[in-house]
């Protein structure tokens, strides 16, 4: 949740050309024992915008999670984006 605004910045940048775009992305990734993201995969998206997908991928890959007491932890999460204004 604390990283949601980082993803929102990617979405807001893409809105400059696609003002009515909305939809969701489902990603899966793993977190290693140091809290680093690896194995990030886009599972599903109903927004076909390569720049937005690339931006979101870079942001998620940069996230740091707390250390864990196991080799890795698998995560699967859906992010929903909606325009903040109506055209």
C-alpha positions, 0 to 999 in steps of 0.5 A: 500500500505504501508504494501505491503512489509510485504506481499512480505516477506511472498511470498519471503520466500515461493519462496525458495522451489517454485521458479516459484509460482505466483498468487493472493489472495482475502481477506476481513476484517473489520476495527474497529473504532480504526483502528484494523483489525478483521474478516479476511477471505480468499475469493479466492486463486489460490496458494495452499500454507498453509504456505504462506496463514498463513503468509499473514493472520498474517501480515494483522491481525497486520496492523493498520489503522487510526481511523474511525468515524464509528463502522466498515468499510468493506474491500475487496482486491486482492493481486497479486504475481509474481516471480521477476526472471525467472528460 
